[in-house]
Structure formats: C-alpha cells, structure tokens
Amino acid sequence: MPRYIDADALKDVIQQHDYPLADRLNSVDNGMFTLGIFQAIDEQPTLSPDDVRGVGKWIQLDYTDEAYGIVYKCAKCGCSEIGEPNYCPNCGAKMEGSE
C-alpha cells in the first residue's frame, strides 16, 4: 500500500536537521547534496484524489429491493448499494460518469 506524505514537510525536516549524510558520501558538499534531495522530491509525480481513492463503476444486480429499488454493487470493493451515488460509501471510489 502506498504511503502518502507531505513533500514540503519532508523538505522542512531535512533542512531543520541538516542531516550530515553528505559527510558519509566522500566529502560531497552538504548544501549541494540537500539541493539534490529537494530536486528529487520536487520531481516526483503528484497524485489526484482519484489516484488515491480510485475510480469504480456500479454493476446492476439482478436483485431489486421492493421498498427502495434497484440494487447495485461497487466493482472495486463489492459493496451493495441502492441507487447509484457518485461515490461508493464503503471504499470512497468515484464512480465513472459522476460529476
């Protein structure tokens, strides 16, 4: 499972602690080393909320609730739901075609 972190907070921690990592890397200048780390952090792709929670779709089941209507199943997690809300109440996936 991916771990999502605040890249700016990570850079602040690196800068505050001034980690002496460069001293262990054969006299690489610590400032240049830190800039290289910051550049590597900045070059990482960012994620949209849909990347994190996923996108799914509702699958209509053969079962219909007599009191409430058609029953659907989330293709991502299998949660059953009456109607077709924009997001799955179980896994949070945004459903295809929803605004």
DSSP file (Angstrom, degrees, kcal/mol; ACC not computed):
  #  RESIDUE AA STRUCTURE BP1 BP2  ACC     N-H-->O    O-->H-N    N-H-->O    O-->H-N    TCO  KAPPA ALPHA  PHI   PSI    X-CA   Y-CA   Z-CA
    1    1 A M              0   0    0      0, 0.0     0, 0.0     0, 0.0     0, 0.0   0.000 360.0 360.0 360.0 127.5    0.0    0.0    0.0
    2    2 A P        -     0   0    0      0, 0.0     2,-0.5     0, 0.0     0, 0.0  -0.251 360.0-136.9 -62.4 153.7    1.5    3.4   -1.0
    3    3 A R        -     0   0    0      2,-0.0     2,-0.5     0, 0.0     0, 0.0  -0.971  13.2-148.7-115.8 122.5    2.2    5.9    1.8
    4    4 A Y        +     0   0    0     -2,-0.5     2,-0.3     2,-0.0    48,-0.0  -0.792  22.5 175.4 -97.0 128.2    1.2    9.5    1.1
    5    5 A I        -     0   0    0     -2,-0.5     2,-0.8     4,-0.0     3,-0.1  -0.832  39.2-104.5-127.8 164.7    3.4   12.2    2.7
    6    6 A D     >  -     0   0    0     -2,-0.3     4,-2.0     1,-0.2     5,-0.2  -0.821  28.6-161.7 -89.4 108.0    3.6   16.0    2.6
    7    7 A A  H  > S+     0   0    0     -2,-0.8     4,-2.2     1,-0.2    -1,-0.2   0.864  88.8  52.8 -61.8 -38.3    6.7   16.7    0.4
    8    8 A D  H  > S+     0   0    0      1,-0.2     4,-2.0     2,-0.2    -1,-0.2   0.890 108.1  50.8 -66.5 -37.9    7.1   20.2    1.7
    9    9 A A  H  > S+     0   0    0      2,-0.2     4,-2.1     1,-0.2    -1,-0.2   0.889 108.8  52.5 -65.7 -38.0    7.0   19.0    5.3
   10   10 A L  H  X S+     0   0    0     -4,-2.0     4,-2.3     1,-0.2    -2,-0.2   0.922 108.8  49.4 -62.3 -44.5    9.7   16.4    4.5
   11   11 A K  H  X S+     0   0    0     -4,-2.2     4,-2.4     1,-0.2    -1,-0.2   0.892 109.3  52.9 -62.8 -38.5   11.9   19.1    2.9
   12   12 A D  H  X S+     0   0    0     -4,-2.0     4,-2.7     2,-0.2    -1,-0.2   0.913 109.4  48.6 -61.9 -43.1   11.4   21.3    6.1
   13   13 A V  H  X S+     0   0    0     -4,-2.1     4,-2.2     2,-0.2     5,-0.2   0.917 111.6  49.3 -64.0 -43.5   12.6   18.4    8.3
   14   14 A I  H  X>S+     0   0    0     -4,-2.3     4,-1.3     1,-0.2     5,-0.8   0.927 114.5  45.3 -60.5 -44.7   15.6   17.7    6.2
   15   15 A Q  H  <5S+     0   0    0     -4,-2.4    -2,-0.2     1,-0.2    -1,-0.2   0.897 112.6  50.2 -68.3 -40.8   16.6   21.4    6.3
   16   16 A Q  H  <5S+     0   0    0     -4,-2.7    -1,-0.2     1,-0.2    -2,-0.2   0.888 117.2  39.3 -65.0 -40.3   16.0   21.8   10.0
   17   17 A H  H  <5S-     0   0    0     -4,-2.2    -1,-0.2    -5,-0.2    -2,-0.2   0.658  90.4-150.0 -87.1 -15.4   18.0   18.8   11.0
   18   18 A D  T  <5 -     0   0    0     -4,-1.3    -3,-0.1    -5,-0.2    -4,-0.1   0.929  21.8-141.8  44.3  57.4   20.8   19.5    8.4
   19   19 A Y    > < -     0   0    0     -5,-0.8     2,-0.9     1,-0.2     3,-0.6  -0.205   4.2-136.3 -52.9 130.1   21.4   15.8    8.2
   20   20 A P  G >>  +     0   0    0      0, 0.0     4,-0.6     0, 0.0     3,-0.5  -0.108  63.5 127.7 -82.2  40.7   25.2   15.1    7.8
   21   21 A L  G >4  +     0   0    0     -2,-0.9     3,-1.0     1,-0.2     4,-0.3   0.861  64.7  61.2 -64.0 -34.8   24.6   12.4    5.1
   22   22 A A  G X4 S+     0   0    0     -3,-0.6     3,-1.6     1,-0.3     6,-1.0   0.830  92.6  64.8 -64.8 -31.2   27.0   14.1    2.8
   23   23 A D  G <> S+     0   0    0     -3,-0.5     4,-0.5     1,-0.3     3,-0.4   0.820 102.2  50.4 -61.0 -28.9   29.9   13.6    5.2
   24   24 A R  G << S+     0   0    0     -3,-1.0    -1,-0.3    -4,-0.6    -2,-0.2   0.527  98.3  70.4 -85.5  -5.2   29.4    9.9    4.7
   25   25 A L  T <4 S-     0   0    0     -3,-1.6     3,-0.4    -4,-0.3    -1,-0.2  -0.307 123.8 -82.7-110.5  49.1   29.5   10.2    1.0
   26   26 A N  T  4 S-     0   0    0     -3,-0.4    -2,-0.1     1,-0.2    -3,-0.1   0.922  88.5 -48.9  54.9  56.4   33.2   11.1    0.4
   27   27 A S  S  < S+     0   0    0     -4,-0.5     2,-0.2    -5,-0.3    -1,-0.2   0.738  79.7 168.3  61.2  32.0   33.1   14.8    1.1
   28   28 A V        -     0   0    0     -6,-1.0    -1,-0.2    -3,-0.4    -3,-0.2  -0.576  50.8 -97.3 -67.9 136.2   30.1   15.7   -1.1
   29   29 A D     >  -     0   0    0     -2,-0.2     4,-2.5     1,-0.2     5,-0.2  -0.390  28.9-141.1 -60.7 125.9   29.1   19.3   -0.3
   30   30 A N  H  > S+     0   0    0      1,-0.2     4,-2.5     2,-0.2     5,-0.2   0.866  99.1  51.5 -59.9 -40.4   26.2   19.1    2.2
   31   31 A G  H  > S+     0   0    0      2,-0.2     4,-2.3     1,-0.2    -1,-0.2   0.920 112.2  45.2 -63.9 -44.0   24.3   22.0    0.7
   32   32 A M  H  > S+     0   0    0      2,-0.2     4,-2.1     1,-0.2    -2,-0.2   0.875 112.1  52.9 -67.0 -36.6   24.5   20.6   -2.8
   33   33 A F  H  X S+     0   0    0     -4,-2.5     4,-2.0     2,-0.2    -2,-0.2   0.930 109.7  48.2 -62.8 -45.2   23.5   17.2   -1.5
   34   34 A T  H  X S+     0   0    0     -4,-2.5     4,-2.7     1,-0.2    -2,-0.2   0.903 109.9  52.0 -62.9 -41.7   20.4   18.7    0.2
   35   35 A L  H  X S+     0   0    0     -4,-2.3     4,-2.5     1,-0.2    -1,-0.2   0.882 108.2  52.4 -61.2 -37.6   19.5   20.6   -3.0
   36   36 A G  H  X S+     0   0    0     -4,-2.1     4,-2.2     2,-0.2    -1,-0.2   0.893 109.5  48.5 -64.5 -39.5   19.8   17.3   -4.9
   37   37 A I  H  X S+     0   0    0     -4,-2.0     4,-2.4     2,-0.2    -2,-0.2   0.934 111.6  49.7 -63.5 -46.5   17.4   15.7   -2.4
   38   38 A F  H  X S+     0   0    0     -4,-2.7     4,-2.7     1,-0.2    -2,-0.2   0.900 110.6  49.9 -60.8 -41.2   15.0   18.6   -2.7
   39   39 A Q  H  X S+     0   0    0     -4,-2.5     4,-1.7     2,-0.2    -1,-0.2   0.910 109.6  51.1 -64.2 -41.5   15.1   18.4   -6.5
   40   40 A A  H  < S+     0   0    0     -4,-2.2     4,-0.4     2,-0.2    -2,-0.2   0.897 111.6  47.9 -62.6 -40.0   14.4   14.6   -6.4
   41   41 A I  H >< S+     0   0    0     -4,-2.4     3,-1.3     1,-0.2    -2,-0.2   0.937 111.5  49.9 -64.4 -46.5   11.4   15.3   -4.1
   42   42 A D  H 3< S+     0   0    0     -4,-2.7    -1,-0.2     1,-0.3    -2,-0.2   0.780 105.5  58.0 -64.4 -27.4   10.1   18.0   -6.4
   43   43 A E  T 3< S+     0   0    0     -4,-1.7    -1,-0.3    -5,-0.2    -2,-0.2   0.549  81.8 106.8 -82.1  -7.0   10.4   15.8   -9.5
   44   44 A Q  S <  S-     0   0    0     -3,-1.3    -3,-0.0    -4,-0.4     2,-0.0  -0.449  80.3-103.4 -72.3 145.6    8.1   13.1   -8.0
   45   45 A P        -     0   0    0      0, 0.0     2,-0.3     0, 0.0    -1,-0.1  -0.340  31.2-130.8 -68.0 148.4    4.6   12.8   -9.6
   46   46 A T        -     0   0    0     -3,-0.1     2,-0.4    -2,-0.0    -3,-0.0  -0.665  18.1-131.2 -95.2 157.6    1.7   14.3   -7.7
   47   47 A L        -     0   0    0     -2,-0.3    -1,-0.0     4,-0.0     0, 0.0  -0.864   7.3-140.4-111.6 141.6   -1.5   12.3   -7.1
   48   48 A S    >>  -     0   0    0     -2,-0.4     4,-1.4     1,-0.1     3,-0.7  -0.557  34.8-105.2 -87.6 162.4   -5.0   13.4   -7.7
   49   49 A P  H 3> S+     0   0    0      0, 0.0     4,-2.7     0, 0.0     5,-0.4   0.850 123.5  57.6 -55.8 -33.0   -7.7   12.4   -5.2
   50   50 A D  H 3> S+     0   0    0      1,-0.2     4,-2.0     2,-0.2    44,-0.1   0.838 101.5  55.3 -67.7 -31.4   -8.9    9.9   -7.8
   51   51 A D  H <4 S+     0   0    0     -3,-0.7    -1,-0.2     2,-0.2     4,-0.1   0.883 113.7  42.0 -64.1 -37.1   -5.5    8.3   -7.9
   52   52 A V  H  < S+     0   0    0     -4,-1.4    -2,-0.2     1,-0.1    -1,-0.1   0.945 127.2  27.4 -77.3 -50.3   -5.7    7.7   -4.1
   53   53 A R  H  < S-     0   0    0     -4,-2.7    -3,-0.2    -5,-0.1    -2,-0.2   0.706 105.1-136.6 -89.9 -19.5   -9.3    6.6   -3.7
   54   54 A G     <  -     0   0    0     -4,-2.0    40,-2.1    -5,-0.4     2,-0.4  -0.066  10.6 -93.4  89.5 167.9   -9.7    5.0   -7.2
   55   55 A V  E     +a   94   0A   0     38,-0.2    40,-0.2    -4,-0.1     2,-0.2  -0.980  46.5 164.7-123.6 136.4  -12.4    5.1   -9.8
   56   56 A G  E     -a   95   0A   0     38,-2.3    40,-3.0    -2,-0.4     2,-0.3  -0.599  23.8-131.8-132.8-166.9  -15.1    2.5  -10.0
   57   57 A K        -     0   0    0     38,-0.2    18,-2.3    -2,-0.2     2,-0.4  -0.985  22.9-110.0-151.1 155.3  -18.4    1.8  -11.5
   58   58 A W  E     -C   74   0B   0     -2,-0.3     2,-0.5    38,-0.2    16,-0.2  -0.722  24.5-155.6 -87.4 135.8  -21.8    0.4  -10.3
   59   59 A I  E     -C   73   0B   0     14,-2.5    14,-2.4    -2,-0.4     2,-0.3  -0.961  19.5-127.9-110.9 122.3  -22.8   -3.0  -11.5
   60   60 A Q  E     -C   72   0B   0     -2,-0.5    12,-0.2    12,-0.2     2,-0.2  -0.534  23.8-146.9 -72.4 129.0  -26.5   -3.6  -11.5
   61   61 A L  E     -     0   0B   0     10,-2.6    10,-0.3    -2,-0.3    -1,-0.0  -0.509  21.2-119.1 -90.3 163.2  -27.5   -6.8   -9.6
   62   62 A D  E    S+     0   0B   0     -2,-0.2     2,-0.3     8,-0.1    -1,-0.1   0.644  91.0  91.7 -73.5 -14.0  -30.4   -9.0  -10.5
   63   63 A Y  E     -     0   0B   0      8,-0.1     8,-1.4     7,-0.0     2,-0.4  -0.661  57.0-169.7 -87.8 136.0  -31.9   -8.3   -7.1
   64   64 A T  E     -C   70   0B   0     -2,-0.3     2,-0.5     6,-0.2     6,-0.2  -0.994  22.2-131.0-123.4 127.6  -34.3   -5.4   -6.6
   65   65 A D  E  >  -C   69   0B   0      4,-2.6     4,-2.6    -2,-0.4     3,-0.1  -0.669  15.0-145.2 -76.0 121.5  -35.3   -4.2   -3.1
   66   66 A E  T  4 S+     0   0    0     -2,-0.5    -1,-0.2     1,-0.2     4,-0.1   0.820  96.0  41.1 -60.5 -32.6  -39.1   -4.0   -3.2
   67   67 A A  T  4 S+     0   0    0      2,-0.1    -1,-0.2     1,-0.1    -2,-0.0   0.809 130.6  20.6 -85.2 -30.7  -39.2   -0.9   -0.9
   68   68 A Y  T  4 S-     0   0    0      1,-0.3     2,-0.3    -3,-0.1    -2,-0.2   0.723  99.5-121.9-117.6 -26.9  -36.2    1.0   -2.3
   69   69 A G  E  <  +C   65   0B   0     -4,-2.6    -4,-2.6    13,-0.0    -1,-0.3  -0.866  59.3  11.8 125.0-157.0  -35.4    0.0   -5.8
   70   70 A I  E     -C   64   0B   0     -2,-0.3    13,-1.9    -6,-0.2     2,-0.4  -0.334  60.9-141.1 -68.6 139.7  -32.6   -1.4   -7.9
   71   71 A V  E     - D   0  82B   0     -8,-1.4   -10,-2.6   -10,-0.3     2,-0.3  -0.866  18.4-170.1-105.3 135.6  -29.5   -2.7   -6.0
   72   72 A Y  E     -CD  60  81B   0      9,-3.4     9,-2.8    -2,-0.4     2,-0.4  -0.830  12.2-142.6-121.1 159.7  -26.0   -2.1   -7.4
   73   73 A K  E     -CD  59  80B   0    -14,-2.4   -14,-2.5    -2,-0.3     2,-0.4  -0.981  22.6-118.6-123.8 136.0  -22.6   -3.4   -6.4
   74   74 A C  E  >  -C   58   0B   0      5,-2.5     4,-2.0    -2,-0.4   -16,-0.2  -0.593  16.5-148.3 -70.7 126.1  -19.3   -1.4   -6.4
   75   75 A A  T  4 S+     0   0    0    -18,-2.3    -1,-0.2    -2,-0.4   -17,-0.1   0.723  94.1  52.0 -68.1 -21.1  -16.9   -3.1   -8.9
   76   76 A K  T  4 S+     0   0    0    -19,-0.2    -1,-0.2     3,-0.1   -18,-0.0   0.916 131.0   4.9 -83.8 -45.3  -14.0   -2.0   -6.8
   77   77 A C  T  4 S-     0   0    0      2,-0.1    -2,-0.2    16,-0.0    -1,-0.1   0.550  91.3-118.1-120.5 -11.5  -14.9   -3.3   -3.3
   78   78 A G     <  +     0   0    0     -4,-2.0     2,-0.1     1,-0.3    -3,-0.1   0.512  54.6 157.4  87.3   3.6  -18.1   -5.3   -3.8
   79   79 A C        -     0   0    0     -6,-0.1    -5,-2.5     1,-0.1     2,-0.3  -0.414  37.2-133.1 -64.8 133.4  -20.3   -3.1   -1.5
   80   80 A S  E     +D   73   0B   0     -7,-0.2     2,-0.3    -2,-0.1    -7,-0.2  -0.697  30.6 173.4 -89.1 143.2  -24.0   -3.3   -2.3
   81   81 A E  E     -D   72   0B   0     -9,-2.8    -9,-3.4    -2,-0.3     2,-0.5  -0.997  33.0-124.7-149.9 143.2  -25.9    0.0   -2.5
   82   82 A I  E    S+D   71   0B   0     -2,-0.3   -11,-0.2   -11,-0.2     2,-0.1  -0.804  84.8   0.3 -89.5 128.2  -29.4    1.0   -3.5
   83   83 A G  S    S-     0   0    0    -13,-1.9   -11,-0.3    -2,-0.5    -2,-0.1  -0.343  95.9 -78.1  85.1-174.5  -29.3    3.6   -6.3
   84   84 A E        -     0   0    0     -2,-0.1    -1,-0.1   -13,-0.1     4,-0.1  -0.661  47.8-174.5-128.8  76.0  -26.2    4.9   -7.9
   85   85 A P        -     0   0    0      0, 0.0    10,-0.1     0, 0.0    13,-0.1  -0.229  37.7-112.2 -65.8 163.6  -24.5    7.6   -5.7
   86   86 A N  S    S+     0   0    0      8,-0.1     9,-3.0     1,-0.1     2,-0.3   0.751 100.4  33.6 -68.7 -24.4  -21.4    9.4   -7.1
   87   87 A Y  B    S-B   94   0A   0      7,-0.2     7,-0.2   -32,-0.1     6,-0.1  -0.965  88.9-109.3-132.3 147.0  -19.1    7.7   -4.6
   88   88 A C     >  -     0   0    0      5,-2.1     4,-1.4    -2,-0.3    -2,-0.0  -0.620  22.3-145.5 -72.7 129.2  -19.0    4.3   -3.0
   89   89 A P  T  4 S+     0   0    0      0, 0.0    -1,-0.1     0, 0.0    -8,-0.0   0.668  94.9  45.3 -71.2 -13.9  -19.9    4.7    0.7
   90   90 A N  T  4 S+     0   0    0      3,-0.1    -2,-0.0   -11,-0.0    -3,-0.0   0.918 129.5  13.8 -93.1 -55.1  -17.5    1.8    1.6
   91   91 A C  T  4 S-     0   0    0      2,-0.1    -1,-0.0   -12,-0.0     0, 0.0   0.588  91.9-125.6-101.8 -12.3  -14.3    2.4   -0.4
   92   92 A G     <  +     0   0    0     -4,-1.4   -39,-0.1     1,-0.2   -38,-0.1   0.505  49.9 160.3  82.6   3.8  -14.8    6.0   -1.5
   93   93 A A        -     0   0    0     -6,-0.1    -5,-2.1     1,-0.1     2,-0.4  -0.333  43.0-122.7 -61.8 137.0  -14.2    5.3   -5.2
   94   94 A K  E     -aB  55  87A   0    -40,-2.1   -38,-2.3    -7,-0.2     2,-0.3  -0.691  31.3-124.3 -78.8 130.6  -15.6    7.9   -7.5
   95   95 A M  E >   -a   56   0A   0     -9,-3.0     3,-2.1    -2,-0.4   -38,-0.2  -0.571  26.2-101.1 -83.4 138.8  -18.0    6.2   -9.9
   96   96 A E  T 3  S+     0   0    0    -40,-3.0   -38,-0.2    -2,-0.3    -1,-0.1  -0.238 107.9  22.6 -53.6 137.8  -17.5    6.5  -13.6
   97   97 A G  T 3  S+     0   0    0      1,-0.3    -1,-0.3    -3,-0.1     2,-0.2   0.370  93.0 125.4  85.4  -5.4  -19.8    9.1  -15.2
   98   98 A S    <         0   0    0     -3,-2.1    -1,-0.3   -12,-0.2    -4,-0.0  -0.619 360.0 360.0 -88.0 150.4  -20.3   11.0  -11.9
   99   99 A E              0   0    0     -2,-0.2    -1,-0.1    -3,-0.1    -3,-0.1   0.466 360.0 360.0 -72.9 360.0  -19.6   14.7  -11.8
